[in-house]
């Protein structure tokens, strides 16, 4: 019997082979059983070639093998039935609403600190806290306009939130391109299954961005701001701008004049009202943050403070997606919404606490230890998959800077059948739905399913060799 939840098959001692196909996978499973292995191999090669032609790649910093790499695409989808998705959707909306309320509170009245729920030093010592945002009103009090919430499944199939990505979450372009690829490769599957569409996401995103324009702007100009073509997610920046029908700009394309932001065009300056920025806070305005930044727009913060431009996501939003703040999100939901959390956190040990540090040090071989500011699968220890030397190295890091780490049990992430070199085999997965906050909270049904392609691996990040799958929400 498997120690992890299998998305496609349930354990049943009475069934042939001890497995029973879950109801929402049966139609697909019947189709898959009829497919010759050669056809699947051919289709996978076709997908790889097509992705290369379109340029769906990402950069790996410090990778000597080359700056661009293809994210492996798996042709077996991850399927979630409508009832499960409805519950996930409620939990995601609840969580993101509370996170937005928390960020507003931190930069205004700080009631959650005054109530003793979150220690003040957890905010003020947070690398993502921006004192420049204190007291600034942002449009509709929305800070995280686009959130990517990482969901994992463990145990008997319970969903858990692994982390909240509120700064510049990426991956939505892969969700959209994976769906287009599956429809191109296997159109018959979309005739046989009622799969909820995701292709309207760019329209939803544009509507969402327009809805949070500065007060008094009726027909806002929206742009996507990128650090440039050498950024790891540049494909996504260009893709989303093209799909929304808006301009893709770099900092040098924008300038501040008369307390407003303008874009240089062939027809002269054009005022910009909403900037979907894919640049970190530090690089946005050399007059306010890093003076050596050539990526930003001098004077942007002053226009922002005056409420004459909207930045999505807001400056200072990262204070809420730091891993040291993650353990407090259930308390935020109770505090701001007076509701019980619908989605659970993964149990977390805060190494800044002496008792949690002692437990972590005594159990390093069984835990996952993460840097509170880390991302992309870097700066973490997966105890069961680490050598004694790696564990000892992390022990020294923890002793030197305990408040820089959290620890969590090693979850047996759910697995989904995946087409690998040896054939179809289970591989561990997670899910990143994309939650849009504006006048309302909305999301397309599904998200980006990431898959750890190495056998036994729990690390799904593309920078660590992970791939992606199409995610199907089956409509009733």
MOJOZI-V329119 format. One record per pair of residues at least 24 apart in sequence whose ideal C-beta (glycine too) atoms are under 8 Angstrom apart, sorted by sequence separation. I is the first residue (numbers start at 1). J is the second residue. D is the distance in whole Angstrom. If there is no record, write none. Layout:
I/J/D
I/J/D
This chain:
48/72/8
148/172/8
222/246/5
223/247/5
224/248/5
225/249/5
226/250/6
227/251/8
427/451/5
428/452/5
447/471/6
48/73/7
176/201/6
221/246/8
223/248/7
224/249/7
225/250/7
369/394/6
427/452/6
446/471/4
47/73/5
107/133/5
108/134/8
175/201/8
176/202/8
223/249/5
225/251/7
324/350/7
365/391/6
384/410/5
427/453/6
446/472/7
107/134/5
108/135/7
284/311/8
364/391/5
383/410/6
446/473/5
47/75/7
107/135/7
251/279/7
324/352/7
382/410/7
427/455/7
445/473/4
44/73/8
107/136/7
172/201/6
225/254/7
369/398/7
428/457/7
364/394/6
425/455/7
427/457/8
428/458/5
430/460/5
44/75/5
223/254/8
284/315/7
364/395/6
372/403/8
373/404/7
429/460/7
43/75/6
372/404/6
428/460/7
371/404/6
372/405/6
416/449/8
418/451/6
420/453/7
104/138/8
275/309/6
277/311/6
281/315/5
361/395/6
371/405/6
372/406/6
40/75/6
205/240/7
274/309/7
275/310/7
277/312/7
281/316/7
370/405/7
416/451/7
418/453/7
420/455/8
240/276/7
261/297/7
273/309/6
274/310/5
275/311/5
276/312/5
277/313/8
369/405/6
370/406/6
104/141/5
272/309/7
273/310/7
275/312/7
281/318/7
361/398/6
369/406/7
370/407/8
202/240/6
206/244/4
274/312/7
360/398/7
361/399/8
369/407/5
370/408/7
104/143/7
128/167/8
205/244/6
206/245/8
261/300/7
368/407/7
413/452/8
101/141/8
103/143/4
206/246/7
223/263/6
367/407/5
368/408/5
429/469/7
431/471/7
100/141/7
103/144/7
202/243/4
203/244/8
237/278/5
256/297/6
357/398/7
367/408/7
368/409/7
100/142/6
202/244/5
221/263/8
236/278/8
251/293/8
252/294/8
255/297/7
256/298/7
261/303/5
367/409/6
368/410/5
100/143/6
251/294/7
254/297/5
255/298/8
256/299/4
259/302/7
260/303/6
366/409/7
367/410/6
368/411/8
32/76/7
100/144/6
251/295/5
256/300/6
259/303/6
366/410/6
99/144/6
233/278/7
250/295/7
251/296/5
357/402/5
360/405/8
413/458/6
251/297/5
254/300/8
256/302/7
231/278/7
256/303/6
259/306/6
261/308/8
323/370/6
351/398/6
360/407/4
411/458/8
96/144/6
99/147/7
260/308/5
261/309/5
323/371/7
324/372/4
359/407/8
410/458/7
28/77/7
221/270/6
223/272/5
259/308/6
260/309/7
323/372/4
418/467/8
221/271/6
222/272/8
225/275/5
322/372/6
323/373/7
352/402/6
28/79/6
96/147/5
221/272/5
222/273/7
223/274/7
225/276/7
227/278/7
322/373/6
323/374/7
351/402/4
352/403/4
356/407/7
418/469/8
221/273/5
222/274/4
223/275/6
224/276/5
225/277/4
226/278/5
227/279/5
351/403/7
96/149/7
220/273/4
221/274/7
222/275/8
223/276/7
225/278/6
226/279/7
351/404/8
416/469/7
25/79/6
95/149/7
220/274/5
222/276/7
224/278/7
225/279/6
351/405/4
24/79/6
351/406/6
24/80/8
217/273/5
227/283/7
350/406/6
351/407/6
24/81/4
92/149/6
349/406/6
23/81/8
348/406/5
349/407/4
146/205/7
214/273/6
348/407/7
349/408/7
213/273/5
348/408/5
213/274/5
347/408/7
146/208/8
173/235/6
174/236/8
177/239/8
212/274/7
346/408/5
347/409/6
88/151/7
103/166/8
145/208/6
170/233/4
173/236/4
176/239/8
346/409/7
145/209/7
172/236/7
210/274/7
99/164/6
168/233/8
171/236/8
209/274/5
346/411/6
95/161/7
170/236/6
173/239/4
99/166/7
145/212/6
173/240/6
176/243/8
209/276/6
228/295/7
91/159/8
172/240/7
227/295/5
95/164/7
142/212/6
7/78/6
8/79/8
88/159/6
140/211/8
205/276/8
385/456/7
7/79/7
87/159/8
140/212/5
385/457/7
139/212/4
385/458/7
139/213/7
84/159/8
139/214/6
139/215/7
382/458/6
382/459/7
324/403/7
327/406/7
326/406/7
324/406/7
377/459/5
323/406/5
377/460/8
377/461/3
376/461/5
378/463/7
377/463/6
376/463/5
377/464/4
376/464/8
377/466/8
368/458/8
215/307/7
214/307/6
214/308/6
214/309/6
214/310/6
213/310/6
212/310/5
212/312/7
209/310/8
71/174/6
209/312/6
73/178/6
77/182/7
75/182/7
73/181/6
170/278/8
168/277/7
75/185/7
168/278/5
75/186/8
85/196/8
168/279/7
168/280/7
167/280/7
82/196/8
167/281/8
56/173/8
56/174/7
56/177/6
54/177/7
51/177/7
51/181/7
146/276/8
50/181/7
145/276/8
47/181/5
50/184/8
47/185/6
46/185/7
43/185/5
43/186/7
168/313/7
7/153/8
167/313/6
166/313/6
5/153/6
5/154/7
4/154/7
5/155/7
167/317/6
5/156/7
130/281/6
166/317/5
167/318/5
5/157/5
166/318/7
128/281/7
166/320/5
167/321/6
166/321/4
132/288/6
164/320/7
165/321/6
31/188/8
164/321/5
31/189/6
163/321/7
163/323/7
28/189/7
31/192/7
164/326/7
67/230/7
163/326/6
27/192/6
28/193/7
164/329/7
27/193/6
146/312/7
145/312/4
146/313/6
136/304/7
139/307/7
145/313/5
161/329/7
132/301/6
136/305/5
138/307/8
144/313/5
145/314/8
137/307/6
143/313/6
144/314/7
59/230/7
61/232/7
139/310/5
143/314/4
59/231/7
60/232/7
138/310/7
142/314/8
59/232/4
132/305/8
143/316/7
144/317/5
58/232/5
143/317/5
58/233/6
59/234/7
138/314/5
144/320/7
58/235/7
143/320/8
57/235/6
56/235/6
55/235/6
133/314/7
133/315/6
161/343/5
132/315/7
133/316/4
160/343/7
161/344/7
132/316/8
159/343/6
160/344/5
161/345/6
162/346/6
130/315/6
159/344/8
160/345/7
161/346/7
130/316/4
158/344/7
160/346/5
129/316/7
128/316/7
128/317/8
130/319/7
128/318/3
129/319/5
127/318/8
128/319/5
151/343/8
126/319/5
128/321/8
128/322/6
152/346/8
127/322/7
123/319/7
126/322/5
126/324/7
126/325/7
122/324/6
122/325/7
122/328/8
118/325/8
107/316/6
118/328/5
103/314/7
117/328/7
103/316/7
106/319/6
118/331/7
103/317/6
106/320/8
117/331/5
117/332/8
103/319/7
103/320/5
102/320/6
117/335/6
112/332/7
115/335/7
99/320/5
112/335/6
112/336/8
212/438/5
211/438/4
212/439/8
208/436/4
211/439/5
208/437/7
209/438/7
99/329/7
102/332/5
208/438/4
98/329/7
101/332/7
105/336/8
205/436/6
207/438/8
232/463/8
204/436/6
99/332/7
201/434/7
95/329/7
98/332/5
102/336/7
208/442/7
98/333/4
101/336/4
101/337/8
95/333/7
98/336/5
204/442/6
94/333/6
97/336/8
98/337/6
97/337/7
204/444/7
94/337/7
201/444/5
200/444/7
94/339/7
128/373/8
95/341/7
127/373/6
198/444/4
94/341/7
95/342/8
197/444/8
198/445/7
94/342/5
95/343/6
196/444/8
197/445/8
198/446/5
94/343/8
196/445/4
91/341/7
196/446/7
91/342/3
92/343/7
160/411/7
90/342/5
91/343/4
87/342/7
88/343/7
154/411/4
155/412/8
157/414/7
154/412/6
152/411/6
154/413/6
175/434/7
153/413/7
154/414/7
152/413/5
153/414/4
171/432/6
152/414/7
172/434/5
169/432/7
171/434/8
169/434/7
165/432/8
162/430/7
178/448/8
175/446/7
175/447/6
175/448/4
174/448/6
172/448/7
196/472/8
171/448/4
195/472/5
196/473/4
125/403/8
152/430/5
153/431/8
195/473/7
196/474/8
151/430/6
152/431/8
171/450/8
193/472/7
195/474/7
196/475/5
150/430/6
151/431/5
194/474/6
195/475/7
150/431/7
151/432/7
193/474/6
194/475/4
150/432/5
151/433/7
194/476/8
149/432/7
148/432/5
149/433/6
148/433/7
148/434/6
149/435/6
147/434/7
148/435/8
146/434/6
147/435/4
182/470/5
146/435/8
181/470/7
146/436/6
147/437/7
178/468/6
145/436/7
146/437/8
178/469/7
179/470/5
145/437/6
178/470/4
144/437/6
145/438/7
175/468/8
178/471/8
174/468/5
142/437/5
142/438/6
151/447/8
175/471/7
171/468/8
140/438/7
140/439/7
148/448/8
100/437/6
78/416/5
96/435/5
76/416/7
97/437/8
76/417/5
92/433/6
96/437/6
76/418/6
93/435/7
76/419/5
92/435/5
74/418/5
75/419/5
97/441/6
74/419/6
88/433/7
96/441/6
76/424/7
93/441/5
93/443/8
78/429/6
92/443/7
74/427/8
78/431/7
89/443/7
89/445/8
85/445/6
85/446/8
80/446/7
78/449/4
77/449/8
44/419/6
74/451/6
40/419/6
74/453/8
72/453/6
37/423/7
85/473/5
71/462/5
78/469/5
80/471/7
82/473/6
32/424/8
77/469/6
78/470/7
80/472/7
81/473/8
82/474/6
74/467/5
76/469/7
77/470/4
78/471/5
79/472/5
80/473/5
81/474/5
82/475/6
72/466/8
73/467/6
74/468/7
77/471/7
78/472/7
80/474/7
82/476/5
71/466/8
72/467/3
73/468/6
74/469/5
77/472/5
79/474/6
71/467/6
72/468/7
73/469/8
71/468/6
60/463/6
58/462/6
58/463/8
5/412/8
7/414/6
4/412/4
6/414/7
7/415/7
8/416/6
3/412/5
4/413/7
5/414/4
6/415/6
7/416/4
8/417/5
4/414/6
5/415/7
6/416/8
7/417/8
4/415/5
2/415/7
6/426/6
4/426/8
7/429/7
2/426/8
4/428/7
24/474/5
